[in-house]
Amino acid sequence: MNIRLYITAVVLSLSMHHTGAQEVATQLALGATDNLDTYLSPEKYSGFQGRFMSEVVRSSAKRPMAYILIHEGTMASTHNRAETASEISGGYDFSYTAARRFNMAHDRLRLLVGAMAHYSVGFAYNTRTSANNPAQGYMSVDIGPHVMLNYGFTLWGKAMRVNWEARLPLVGVMFSPNYGQSYYEIFNRGDYDHNIVVTSVAVPQLRHHISLDIPFSARCALRVGYLGDYRQAKPNNLKQHNYYNAATIGVVVRK
């Protein structure tokens, strides 16, 4: 085989390997958050959270599998009920889902059901300097089911689509100081005290997002929706929760 034929064969094989549909959604979520972390304070903190979300769905007409990658970055500013202290928090989330596409009787309906792996890292800082432990670090890994449902319809002569997706962590592990344990003891003295904790559906969590796609063109659409993300844990007799309700807006590009 000469070099020209060899290069042609390689290019054709790569193009065939990458054939398939890809949907990229870039969105911003703005809404209210309610936080509790008894390691930092026995008080609940409420306020505003902004979240940047990037979602990629890759699928192929020839195979029933689809792959979903979601990146999220968050920043929040909250305060207690007495307005005597505030917290600043932020984080990064990544999830990867391998899902199976199911053929539905209605050709406008698409259902994806799969298994998700989710990683999260973040921090919270309490501005009340008199607090014994003003900062907290978060890190967790979990797995669970992921469901995505899309329904297309025509309204006012435009091909719109309603989307709903939900993730339910079932089991995982997370980092947590023990009750009364300082970060100095953990990292400077190396005193391990049950700082890697198993999490399960016994303390349930849920993230779901419903949205509407309004097309600009055949491949680009405006996406508006509602996001509810409810996270909670109870490691080492410490209570944690983050309840988030937000409006979302963004752009979807289909290739």
N, C-alpha and C positions, 0 to 999 in steps of 0.2 A: 504494500500500500504506500503511495507517495504521500508527501507531507500535506499537500493540499486536500486530498481525500480524507486524511486522518483528522485534520482540523475541522473539516465539515462534519464528520461523524461525531466529534466531541461536542460541537456546538448544538447539533440536533439532539443529542442525548440530554444535554443540560436543559435545553428548552422544554423537552418533553417532561423532565423531572419536575420543573417548576410550573407546569401548566396547572391552572386551577383558579378559583376565585379568592380574592382577598378583600376584606372590609376593614378599614381603619377609621376609628372614631376617636376624635380628640375633643374632650369636654371639660367644662369647669363647673364645679358644684359649689353653691353658696347657701349656707343655712345655719341652723341653730344646733348647738351641741350641749349635752349635759354630762359632766364628768365627775367621777368619784374615784379617789385613790387614798385609802386610809393609811398608807405608808407616809403620804405627805400631809394629809389633813383629814379629820373626821367629817369635814364639811363638803357638801356638793358644790361644784363650780359650774356655772352656766355662762354661755356667751356665743361667740360667732366662730365658725370654722370655714375655711376655704379649702377646696380640694381640686387638684389637677388630675385628670384621668385620661389615660391612653389605652385603647382597647383594639386588639387586632384579632380578627377571626379568619382563619385560613381553611379552605375546604376544596374539594375536588368533585367534579361531577362523576368521575369514574369510581370513586371510593366512598364508602359511607362514613368515613371519619372526618372530623373537623378538630382544629386546634385553636385554643383561645388563650391569648396572652394579655394580661391586664397589669399596667403600672399605675400607681397612685401616689401622689405626694400631698401631704396635708400640713396646714398651719392653723393654730387656733389661739384665741385670746378669750379667757374666761375669768369670772370673778365669783366670790361667795355671796350669799344672800345679804350679809350685813355690809357689803362693799368695803370691807376692811383688808382684803387681800385679793390677789389675782394670780393666775397661772398662765404661762405661755407653754404651748406644747406643739410638737410637730412629729412627722413620721413619714415612712416610705413603706409601701406594700407592693408585693409582686405575687401574682398567681398564674399558674399554668394549668390548663385543663385539656385533657384528651377526651373528646366527646364523640358519640355515635349519632349520626343523623338518621332519623326515622321518617320513612315515607308516610305521609298522611293522606287520608281519603280526599281532603280538600287541597288542591294544588297550590293554594295561596298560603297554606300553613306549613311552617317549618319547625321541627322540634329537635333540639340537641340535648342529649343527656350524657353526662360524663363524670369522671373523677378529677377532683381538683387538688393541687398542692399549693399551699399558700404560705408566704413568708412575710413577716412584719417586723419592723424595727422603728423605734421612736424614743422620745424623751418628753418629760414634763418638768417645768421649773416653777416653783412657788416663790413669788416675790417677797413674801413675808420673811425677812432675814432672821427673825427670832426662831424660826422653825428649826428643829434639830436636824432634819433631813430635807433640805430645800429642793433637791432634784431627784428624779427617778428615771431610770432607763428601762426600755421595753424591748424585748425580742421574743418572737414566738414562731413556731412552725406547726402547721396543722394540715390535715387532709379531710376531704368530705365530698359530697355530691354537688354538682353544678348543673343547673337546668337553664336552658335558653329557649324561648318561644318567640317566633316572629309571625305576624299575620299581615298580609298585604291586602289593600283595598283601594278603590278608586273614589275620590271625593273632589267635586268641582273640576273634574277632568284631569286630576293629578293622581299619580300612582303613589299613595302614601303607605306607611307601614307602622304597625304598633309592635313594640318590642318589650319583652319581660324576661329578666334573668334573675336567678336567685342562687346564693351559695350558703351552704350550711356546714360549718366545720364540725366534724364528729369527734376526732381525737388528735392530740398533738402534744407538744412540749413547749414550755415557756420559762424564761428567766424571771426570778423574783428574789429579792432579799427576804429573809425570814423576819418574823415580827420582832421589832426592836433591834435588828441587825443593821449596822452601818456599812456604807460602801468601803470605808477604810478597812473594816474587818475582812471584807470579801477580797479586795484587790491588793491591799498593802500587806496584810497579815496572812492572806491565803486561807482564811478560815471558811471552809465549806459547811453550809448549814441548810441542806435541802434546797439549794438555790436553783436547781433544774426540776421543774414541777410538771407532772403529767396533767393535761387538760382533757376534758371529755364533754359529750353532749349533756352530761348531768347538770352542767351550768351552760344552758343553751345560748347560742349566738346565731345571728342571721343577717345577711346582707341581701337586699333586693333592689332592683332598679326597673322602673317602667318608663317608657319613652315613646315619642311619636316622631317619625321621620317625615319631613316635608321637603320634597325634592326641589333643588335648584335646576338640575339637569338630570340626564339619564344616569350619571355616575356620582353625583354629589347631592347631599341633602342636609338640611338643618335638622338637628336633633334636640328636642326639648323634653324634659321629663322630671321625675321625682325619684330621689334616692333615699332609702332608709337603711342605715347601717347600725346594728345593735350588737355591741361587743361587751362581754362581761367575763369576769374570772374571780376565783376565790383562792389564791395561792397562799399557803402558810398563814392562814387565818387573817389575811388581808383581803379587803373587798375592793374590786375594781370594776368600773363600768364606763362605757363611752357610748352614749345614745345620740345618733346624728340623723337629722331630717333636713333635706336640702332640695332646692330646685337645681336642675342641671340644664346646661345649654352647650351646644357644640356643633361640630361639622363631621359628617360621615362621607368618606370617599370609598367608592367601590371600584375595584380593578378587575 
